[in-house]
Amino acid sequence: MDSSLFDAAIQGFINILQWKTFFAMFLGVSIGTFTAVAPQGLGMPLVYAIALPVVIKWEPVTGIAFLIGASSVSAICAAYLPILFGIPGGSGSQATVLDGYPMGKKGEGRRALGASFMAGGMGCLIGTFTLVAAIPAAKPLIYLMGSPELFVIMLWGLSMVAVLAGSRPLKGLIATALGLLLATIGQQAQSGVMRFVYDQPYLLDGMSVSIMALALFGVPSALDLALTKLGVEQQPMPLKGSLFDGVKDCLREWWLVVRCSFVGVWVGIVPGLGSQVVDWLAYGHAAQTCKGGRETFGHGDVRGVIAPESANDAKDGGDLVTTLLLGFPQGVTTALFIVALLAWGFVPGPEMIKKNPEVIYSVVWLQGISGIIGTLIGFCLANQLAKLAEVRYTFMVPIMFMFILLGAYSVNRDPLDLVVVIGFGILGYFMRRAGYPRPAMILGLVLGDLMEKYLYRSVASYGFSWLGRPAVIVLLIIAGGSLYLTLRGKMNANKDASTATFSGAIARSDNED
């Protein structure tokens, strides 16, 4: 690490040494913990969507502390539902149910939880250290990247998300195209041309991403919860055994934790894969490589808990590598994180590495500290957190609607924002019911402005000769090849989705985080 990055790392740590920063981080950790444990189908996209209109008005480091605290701990505490109720957890914890619930039925619930907490904490730290190592490694390459290369990378990432989100690639492409069209509303930043405004002052600044996120994720979640009356009706498995037996299992299987953590990091870095496959990839790797795994996995093998949980938490570090260093998100949560950074005046990607490296290191410190705090909370409050899983929908629905409307109105204090939230919220509900992926639409809206900016700069600087740049050609070949292979694999997976196989489980995973 060169001296400038070392100084940035020290400054990033100094930036978080404030009581309000730690208070915001603890608040985010608390909300993230409840979100992970509650069975109502809550997720980080909903939390970010509700919180974004508020936190963008805070000081940058304080707001970052809240957002990172919420997202980093949500994965660590996501194993309660799979282990105690046999219900697939949130994003990245669906495979945990295969061995976690049998362990709970055998009276080893505490052991399974202890293994998940320890594996999650270790995975979070491995993901954080990967992010630390990626910054000095990426800095020389970042300086070689211009607007053409960044445009192609974003196009690649967006196309992968569009294809992989949801069960049908065509629906993903349609949702992405709709998001890109919404991104063109308002004044074009480079030329000043007004587009699709129709003499309405409300549309001059374009569609607010925070308002759209509230509409597409907040309203459908609340409506779905109210209409389906989702909740946990059965009694949870009793918490028996010792948490520290799970800690010993993780320490004994440390090499499995490391391997699966790097699987998670890889999934986080590769455009478009996301949290819907990370736990299944890690679980499949463990089942194939662990001694006797083919016979014991699925019947209460603790290694079947360690593998997906370590990968799920390490994935956040990989997500931040592409989000902070390249400037394009890997999912809805990181897309909304980019929106927050842009609102504070930071442009993720090469520009942020050059101008604000201390902010990147503040994110690194907060990610690591939040992971440690989340692990300690899991160990210290295991019994109390288990009670949160029994919260009923009748309590959650009114609170969700209240925060959604308050959050929407607080953005601009404009009553028209409430109309937009309700209108697009109904659209989001029907998109969810019809299988059109809302994350792809949000990513199109977020990336639309950035892609247009890089495309405008590329054409203004090079004309159309930028298409002949060697790096652009290589990236286009890689993007085209990966997109073709992904489409072919997606179609094959959909054909086999009806069979109760491991590949079918991956194909049926429709979590939208």
C-alpha positions in Angstrom: 0.0 0.0 0.0 1.5 3.4 -1.0 1.7 6.2 1.4 -1.3 8.1 0.0 -3.6 5.1 0.6 -2.1 4.5 4.0 -2.9 8.1 4.9 -6.4 7.7 3.5 -6.9 4.6 5.6 -5.9 6.5 8.8 -8.1 9.4 7.9 -11.0 7.1 7.2 -10.7 5.6 10.7 -10.5 9.1 12.2 -13.6 10.1 10.4 -15.7 7.4 12.2 -14.4 8.3 15.7 -17.5 10.3 16.6 -20.3 9.4 19.0 -23.0 10.2 16.4 -21.3 7.9 13.9 -21.2 5.0 16.3 -24.8 5.7 17.4 -25.9 5.7 13.7 -24.1 2.4 13.2 -25.7 0.8 16.3 -29.1 2.0 15.1 -28.5 0.5 11.7 -27.3 -2.7 13.3 -30.5 -2.9 15.4 -32.7 -2.3 12.4 -30.8 -4.8 10.3 -31.0 -7.4 13.0 -34.8 -7.1 13.3 -35.1 -7.2 9.5 -33.1 -10.4 9.3 -35.1 -12.2 12.1 -38.6 -10.9 11.3 -40.6 -13.4 9.1 -42.7 -10.9 7.2 -40.5 -11.0 4.1 -38.7 -7.8 4.9 -35.3 -7.2 3.3 -32.5 -4.6 3.0 -34.0 -3.1 -0.2 -37.1 -2.1 1.9 -35.0 -0.8 4.8 -32.8 1.2 2.4 -35.8 2.6 0.5 -37.5 3.8 3.7 -34.3 5.1 5.3 -32.8 6.8 2.2 -34.9 10.0 2.3 -33.8 10.6 5.9 -30.2 9.6 5.9 -29.2 11.6 2.8 -29.8 14.7 4.9 -27.3 13.6 7.5 -23.5 14.1 7.4 -22.0 11.6 4.9 -20.0 9.5 7.4 -23.0 9.3 9.8 -25.4 8.2 7.0 -22.8 5.7 5.7 -22.5 4.2 9.2 -26.2 3.6 9.4 -26.5 2.0 6.0 -23.4 -0.2 6.3 -24.4 -1.2 9.9 -27.9 -2.3 8.7 -26.7 -4.3 5.6 -23.7 -6.0 7.2 -25.5 -7.4 10.2 -28.6 -8.5 8.2 -26.8 -11.5 6.7 -25.2 -12.6 10.0 -28.6 -12.8 11.8 -30.5 -14.3 8.9 -30.3 -18.0 10.1 -33.0 -17.8 12.8 -35.9 -18.6 10.4 -34.2 -21.6 8.7 -33.0 -23.1 11.9 -35.9 -22.5 14.3 -38.9 -22.6 11.9 -37.7 -24.4 8.8 -38.5 -21.4 6.7 -35.9 -20.3 4.0 -34.3 -17.1 5.3 -33.7 -13.9 3.4 -31.3 -13.3 0.7 -28.4 -15.8 0.8 -29.7 -17.9 3.7 -32.1 -20.2 1.8 -29.8 -23.2 1.7 -29.3 -23.0 5.4 -32.7 -24.6 6.0 -31.5 -27.9 4.5 -29.3 -28.7 7.4 -30.2 -26.0 10.0 -33.7 -27.2 10.5 -32.8 -30.9 11.0 -30.3 -29.7 13.6 -33.0 -27.7 15.3 -35.3 -30.8 15.4 -32.4 -32.9 16.9 -32.0 -30.4 19.8 -28.9 -28.7 18.3 -30.5 -25.4 17.5 -28.0 -23.4 19.6 -25.1 -25.3 18.0 -26.5 -24.4 14.5 -27.0 -20.8 15.5 -23.5 -20.6 17.0 -22.0 -22.0 13.8 -24.0 -19.5 11.6 -22.9 -16.5 13.8 -19.2 -17.5 13.8 -19.1 -18.4 10.1 -21.0 -15.2 9.2 -18.6 -13.1 11.3 -15.5 -14.8 9.8 -17.0 -14.4 6.3 -17.7 -10.8 6.8 -14.1 -10.1 7.9 -12.7 -12.1 4.9 -14.9 -10.1 2.6 -13.7 -6.9 4.2 -10.0 -7.8 3.9 -10.6 -8.6 0.3 -12.0 -5.1 -0.2 -8.9 -3.7 1.5 -6.6 -5.7 -0.8 -8.6 -4.7 -3.9 -8.1 -1.0 -3.4 -4.3 -0.8 -4.0 -4.6 -3.5 -6.6 -7.3 -1.7 -8.5 -5.8 1.8 -8.3 -3.3 1.5 -11.2 -6.0 -0.1 -13.4 -8.5 2.5 -12.5 -6.2 5.2 -13.9 -6.1 3.3 -17.2 -9.9 3.3 -17.5 -11.7 6.0 -19.3 -15.3 6.8 -20.0 -15.6 4.2 -22.9 -14.4 1.3 -20.7 -16.6 2.3 -17.8 -19.7 2.5 -20.1 -19.0 -1.0 -21.4 -18.6 -2.4 -17.8 -21.9 -0.8 -16.7 -23.6 -2.1 -19.8 -22.2 -5.6 -19.0 -23.3 -5.5 -15.4 -26.8 -4.2 -16.3 -27.4 -6.8 -19.0 -26.4 -9.6 -16.6 -28.7 -8.3 -13.9 -31.5 -8.1 -16.4 -31.1 -11.7 -17.5 -30.5 -13.2 -14.1 -33.2 -11.3 -12.2 -36.5 -13.2 -12.0 -37.4 -16.4 -13.7 -37.6 -15.2 -17.4 -34.8 -13.2 -19.1 -37.3 -11.4 -21.4 -39.2 -10.0 -18.4 -35.9 -8.9 -16.9 -34.9 -7.1 -20.1 -38.3 -5.4 -20.3 -38.1 -4.2 -16.6 -34.5 -2.9 -17.3 -35.6 -1.0 -20.4 -38.4 0.6 -18.4 -35.9 1.8 -15.8 -33.6 3.2 -18.5 -36.6 5.1 -20.0 -37.5 6.6 -16.7 -33.9 7.7 -16.3 -34.3 9.9 -19.4 -37.0 12.1 -17.8 -36.0 15.6 -16.9 -33.0 17.8 -18.0 -30.1 16.1 -19.7 -27.1 16.9 -17.6 -24.6 17.4 -20.4 -26.6 19.2 -23.0 -29.4 20.8 -20.9 -32.1 19.5 -23.2 -35.5 18.9 -21.5 -36.9 15.5 -22.2 -40.4 14.1 -21.5 -41.3 16.9 -19.1 -44.6 17.9 -20.7 -44.5 21.4 -19.1 -44.7 19.8 -15.6 -42.3 21.4 -13.1 -42.4 18.2 -11.0 -40.6 16.4 -13.8 -37.8 18.9 -14.4 -35.3 17.1 -12.1 -36.4 13.6 -13.3 -37.7 10.7 -11.2 -36.3 10.5 -7.7 -34.7 7.2 -7.2 -35.5 7.2 -3.4 -39.2 7.8 -4.2 -39.2 5.1 -6.8 -37.5 2.6 -4.4 -40.1 3.3 -1.8 -42.8 2.8 -4.4 -41.5 -0.4 -6.0 -40.3 -2.1 -2.8 -42.2 -0.6 0.2 -45.7 -0.5 -1.1 -45.7 -4.0 -2.7 -44.2 -5.5 0.5 -46.8 -3.9 2.7 -49.7 -4.8 0.4 -48.4 -8.4 0.0 -48.1 -8.7 3.8 -51.6 -7.4 4.4 -53.2 -9.5 1.7 -51.5 -12.8 2.4 -51.4 -12.3 6.2 -47.9 -13.8 6.1 -46.6 -14.9 9.5 -45.1 -17.8 11.4 -47.9 -19.9 12.7 -46.0 -23.0 13.9 -44.0 -23.0 17.1 -40.2 -22.6 16.8 -37.8 -25.4 17.6 -36.7 -25.1 21.2 -33.2 -23.6 21.7 -31.1 -26.4 23.1 -27.4 -27.2 23.2 -24.5 -24.7 23.3 -23.6 -21.8 21.0 -20.0 -22.5 21.6 -20.2 -26.0 20.1 -21.0 -24.2 16.8 -17.9 -21.9 17.4 -15.8 -25.0 17.8 -17.2 -26.5 14.6 -16.3 -23.3 12.7 -12.7 -23.3 14.1 -12.3 -26.9 13.2 -13.7 -26.3 9.7 -11.8 -23.1 9.2 -10.6 -24.1 5.7 -14.2 -24.7 4.6 -15.1 -21.2 5.9 -12.2 -19.7 3.9 -13.1 -21.5 0.7 -16.8 -20.6 0.9 -16.0 -17.1 1.9 -14.1 -16.6 -1.3 -17.0 -18.2 -3.2 -19.1 -15.4 -1.7 -16.5 -12.8 -2.6 -16.4 -14.1 -6.2 -20.2 -14.0 -6.5 -20.2 -10.4 -5.2 -17.6 -9.3 -7.7 -19.0 -11.0 -10.8 -21.7 -8.8 -12.4 -25.2 -10.1 -12.2 -24.9 -13.2 -10.0 -26.1 -11.6 -6.7 -27.4 -13.1 -3.5 -30.0 -15.4 -5.1 -27.3 -18.0 -5.9 -24.4 -17.4 -3.4 -25.7 -19.8 -0.7 -26.5 -22.6 -3.2 -23.1 -22.3 -4.8 -21.3 -22.5 -1.5 -23.6 -25.3 -0.3 -23.0 -27.3 -3.5 -19.2 -26.8 -3.2 -19.3 -28.0 0.4 -21.4 -31.0 -0.4 -19.1 -32.1 -3.1 -15.7 -31.4 -1.4 -16.4 -32.3 2.3 -15.6 -35.8 3.4 -18.9 -37.8 3.5 -20.9 -34.7 2.5 -23.0 -36.5 -0.1 -24.4 -38.8 2.6 -24.7 -36.4 5.5 -25.7 -33.1 4.0 -29.4 -32.5 4.2 -29.7 -34.5 7.4 -28.3 -32.1 10.0 -24.6 -31.7 9.1 -23.3 -28.5 10.7 -21.0 -28.0 7.6 -24.2 -27.4 5.6 -24.8 -24.4 7.9 -21.3 -23.1 7.9 -20.9 -23.1 4.1 -23.8 -20.9 3.0 -23.6 -18.5 6.0 -19.9 -17.8 5.5 -20.4 -17.2 1.7 -23.4 -15.0 2.3 -21.6 -12.6 4.6 -18.4 -12.5 2.5 -20.4 -11.5 -0.5 -21.0 -8.0 0.9 -17.2 -7.4 0.6 -17.3 -8.4 -3.1 -20.4 -6.3 -3.7 -18.5 -3.2 -2.3 -15.5 -3.9 -4.6 -17.5 -3.3 -7.7 -19.8 -0.7 -6.1 -17.0 1.5 -4.8 -14.2 0.8 -7.2 -16.1 0.5 -10.5 -19.2 2.5 -9.7 -22.0 0.1 -10.7 -24.1 -1.8 -8.2 -24.6 -5.5 -7.8 -28.1 -5.4 -6.5 -30.9 -3.1 -5.3 -29.2 -2.5 -1.9 -25.9 -1.4 -3.4 -27.8 0.6 -6.1 -29.5 2.6 -3.3 -26.2 3.0 -1.6 -24.8 4.6 -4.7 -27.8 6.9 -4.7 -26.9 8.0 -1.2 -23.3 8.5 -2.1 -24.3 10.6 -5.1 -26.6 12.7 -2.9 -23.6 13.4 -0.6 -21.5 14.5 -3.6 -19.4 11.4 -4.0 -19.2 9.6 -7.4 -18.4 5.9 -6.9 -15.8 4.4 -9.2 -12.5 5.8 -10.4 -13.5 9.4 -9.5 -14.0 8.3 -5.9 -10.7 6.5 -5.7 -8.9 9.6 -7.0 -10.7 12.2 -5.0 -12.2 10.6 -1.9 -10.2 7.4 -0.9 -10.7 8.2 2.8 -14.5 7.7 2.4 -13.9 4.3 0.9 -11.7 3.4 3.9 -14.4 4.7 6.2 -16.8 2.2 4.6 -14.1 -0.5 5.1 -13.8 0.2 8.8 -17.5 0.4 9.3 -18.0 -2.9 7.4 -15.6 -4.7 9.6 -16.7 -3.2 12.9 -20.4 -3.8 12.1 -19.7 -7.4 11.3 -18.0 -7.9 14.7 -20.8 -6.2 16.5 -23.4 -8.2 14.7 -21.7 -11.5 15.6 -21.5 -10.4 19.3 -25.2 -9.5 19.2 -26.1 -12.9 17.9 -24.2 -14.6 20.7 -25.4 -12.4 23.5 -29.1 -12.1 22.5 -29.9 -15.4 20.9 -33.0 -16.1 23.0 -34.4 -12.6 22.8 -33.9 -12.4 19.0 -35.7 -15.7 18.6 -38.9 -14.0 20.0 -38.7 -11.4 17.2 -39.5 -14.1 14.6 -43.0 -14.4 16.1 -44.0 -10.7 15.4 -47.4 -10.7 13.6 -48.3 -9.0 10.4 -51.0 -6.9 12.1 -48.3 -5.1 13.9 -46.0 -4.6 11.0 -48.4 -3.4 8.2 -49.5 -0.1 9.7 -45.9 0.7 10.7 -44.6 0.0 7.2 -47.2 2.2 5.5 -46.6 5.0 8.0 -42.8 5.0 7.4 -43.3 4.7 3.6 -45.5 7.8 3.4 -43.5 9.8 5.9 -40.3 8.9 4.0 -41.8 9.8 0.6 -43.0 13.2 1.9 -39.8 14.0 3.6 -37.8 13.9 0.3 -39.1 17.2 -1.2 -42.1 17.9 1.0 -44.2 17.8 -2.2 -47.6 16.1 -2.1 -47.1 14.9 -5.6 -44.4 12.5 -4.3 -47.2 10.7 -2.4 -49.1 10.3 -5.6 -46.0 8.9 -7.4 -45.4 6.5 -4.5 -49.0 5.2 -4.6 -49.1 5.0 -8.4 -45.7 3.2 -8.9 -46.4 1.2 -5.7 -49.4 -0.4 -7.4 -47.3 -0.9 -10.5 -44.6 -2.6 -8.4 -47.2 -4.9 -6.8 -48.4 -6.1 -10.2 -44.9 -6.5 -11.4 -44.2 -8.7 -8.4 -47.3 -10.8 -9.1 -46.5 -11.1 -12.8 -42.9 -12.0 -12.3 -41.3 -8.8 -13.7 -38.2 -8.1 -11.6 -38.3 -4.8 -9.8 -34.5 -4.8 -9.0 -33.8 -4.7 -12.7 -36.0 -1.7 -13.1 -34.4 0.2 -10.2 -30.9 -0.7 -11.5 -31.9 0.7 -14.9 -33.1 3.9 -13.3 -29.9 4.3 -11.2 -27.4 3.4 -13.9 -29.2 5.3 -16.7 -27.8 8.7 -15.7 -24.2 7.3 -15.2 -24.2 5.3 -18.4 -25.5 8.3 -20.3 -22.8 10.5 -18.8 -20.0 8.1 -19.8 -21.5 7.6 -23.3 -21.8 11.3 -23.8 -18.1 11.8 -22.7 -16.9 9.0 -24.9 -18.6 10.3 -28.1 -17.6 13.9 -27.3 -14.0 12.9 -26.8 -13.4 10.2 -29.4 -16.4 10.2 -31.7 -17.3 6.6 -32.5 -13.6 5.6 -32.7 -13.9 4.7 -29.0 -15.4 1.4 -30.1 -12.0 0.4 -31.5 -10.1 0.9 -28.3 -8.4 -2.4 -27.3 -9.8 -2.5 -23.8 -13.3 -1.8 -25.1 -13.1 -4.6 -27.6 -11.8 -7.1 -24.9 -14.6 -6.0 -22.5 -17.3 -6.3 -25.2 -16.1 -9.9 -26.1 -16.1 -10.9 -22.4 -19.5 -9.3 -21.9 -21.0 -11.0 -24.9 -19.5 -14.4 -24.1 -20.7 -14.3 -20.5 -24.1 -13.1 -21.5 -24.5 -16.0 -24.0 -23.3 -18.6 -21.5 -25.7 -17.1 -18.8 -28.6 -17.2 -21.2 -28.0 -20.7 -22.2 -27.5 -21.8 -18.5 -30.7 -19.9 -17.6 -32.7 -21.7 -20.2 -31.3 -25.1 -19.2 -32.0 -24.4 -15.5 -35.6 -23.4 -16.3 -36.1 -26.7 -18.1 -34.9 -28.7 -15.1 -36.7 -26.5 -12.5 -39.5 -28.9 -12.1 -37.2 -31.7 -10.8 -36.3 -31.8 -7.1 -32.6 -31.4 -7.7 -29.9 -29.1 -6.5 -29.9 -27.2 -9.8 -33.7 -26.9 -9.6 -33.4 -25.3 -6.2 -31.1 -22.7 -7.7 -33.4 -22.1 -10.7 -36.5 -21.7 -8.4 -34.7 -19.1 -6.1 -36.6 -15.9 -6.8 -35.4 -13.7 -4.0 -35.2 -10.2 -5.4 -32.4 -8.8 -3.2 
